[in-house]
Amino acid sequence: MTTDTDQGGLASLGGLTFGTTDLGRGTRAGSVEEAAAVETALAMLRSGAFVDTSNMYAGGRAEEVLGIALAELAPTERAGAADRIITKIDRDADTGVFDADQVQRSHEQSLSRLGLERVRWLHLHDPYVIPFGEARAPGGVIDQMVRIRDEGRADAIGIAAGRTPVVAQYVDTGVFDMVLSHNRFTLVDRSAAGLFADARGRGMTVFNAALFGGNLLAKGSVAGSSYAYQPVSPALREWTAGVERLCGDVDVPLAAVALRFSLRSPLVDSTVVTASSPARVEQLLALAEVHVPEELWPAIDLLPTAPTPIIDQEDAR
């Protein structure tokens, strides 16, 4: 860790943070499906890991399900679990509006769904719908995020998005305590390495999400069908098969190696992984403990550069 909790960091942050992108998606209040989602939320909260959610995840259902799960915990257990929840400020899902007033509305909606008076860790999420110049203008979304922290309504604020040039602009402001990037620091794509190094140099907490890139690095070259929300190209499938052969030589599964790549990095404070069931929570916790021989890493580095499908453009607005 780079900072302590009193300074806005996450001093007790562990190796894994559980993501909730699809938690409760499509479920109705009181349904059997909702009850199953609550059980998954409880498994995450009881694991001792941090839990990453968002105002927009599953149309708001992710936060609602987490709120139900929190209410089922005993008071002492609930307090500790609530301190490990990280949520995100989002644009208006209907209009796309993303201004200071929307930051406030999004924050209030999240607290209502979660059943909490405050969330300690708060990201600004995917601010692609507004020019950076508008976001950083006086009275804009960045000022509102800082105000939330300064007023004690959050301990730390962050920027969470994918496009590295866009994220870098927000990091360069020097006002954020955390950064989250996805799909861009994995076995396949390492384009966020410079961003993460810069953030660490500024004392920021770094979250690395989507280290499986979708399902390619979780399921492998035969079954994996996507990387970074795009179909897997023949060239990327062939490259992944080459990594699998190296993994087979040391008898470790590709998924464990993909996870360990992020967990072992000095650039990453916590690795965000999504779990769809209590069993998957346990599976990921076990996967994080798999020993990966050190000699595998230089062997992977000798492979040709992976044909990543990600091409990040500068934000020209």
HELIX and SHEET records of a PDB file:
HELIX    1   1 THR A    5  GLN A    7  5                                   3    
HELIX    2   2 VAL A   32  ARG A   46  1                                  15    
HELIX    3   3 TYR A   57  GLY A   60  5                                   4    
HELIX    4   4 ARG A   61  GLU A   72  1                                  12    
HELIX    5   5 PRO A   75  ALA A   82  1                                   8    
HELIX    6   6 ALA A  100  LEU A  114  1                                  15    
HELIX    7   7 PRO A  127  VAL A  129  5                                   3    
HELIX    8   8 PHE A  132  ARG A  136  1                                   5    
HELIX    9   9 VAL A  141  ASP A  150  1                                  10    
HELIX   10  10 THR A  164  ASP A  172  1                                   9    
HELIX   11  11 ALA A  193  GLY A  201  1                                   9    
HELIX   12  12 LEU A  216  ALA A  223  1                                   8    
HELIX   13  13 PRO A  234  ASP A  249  1                                  16    
HELIX   14  14 LEU A  254  LEU A  263  1                                  10    
HELIX   15  15 PRO A  278  LEU A  287  1                                  10    
HELIX   16  16 LEU A  296  ASP A  301  1                                   6    
SHEET    1   A 9 LEU A  16  GLY A  19  0                                        
SHEET    2   A 9 PHE A  50  ASP A  52  1                                        
SHEET    3   A 9 ILE A  85  ILE A  89  1                                        
SHEET    4   A 9 TRP A 121  HIS A 125  1                                        
SHEET    5   A 9 ALA A 156  ALA A 160  1                                        
SHEET    6   A 9 MET A 178  HIS A 182  1                                        
SHEET    7   A 9 THR A 205  ALA A 209  1                                        
SHEET    8   A 9 SER A 270  THR A 274  1                                        
SHEET    9   A 9 LEU A  16  GLY A  19  1                                        
SHEET    1   B 2 SER A 226  TYR A 227  0                                        
SHEET    2   B 2 GLN A 230  PRO A 231 -1                                        
END                                                                             
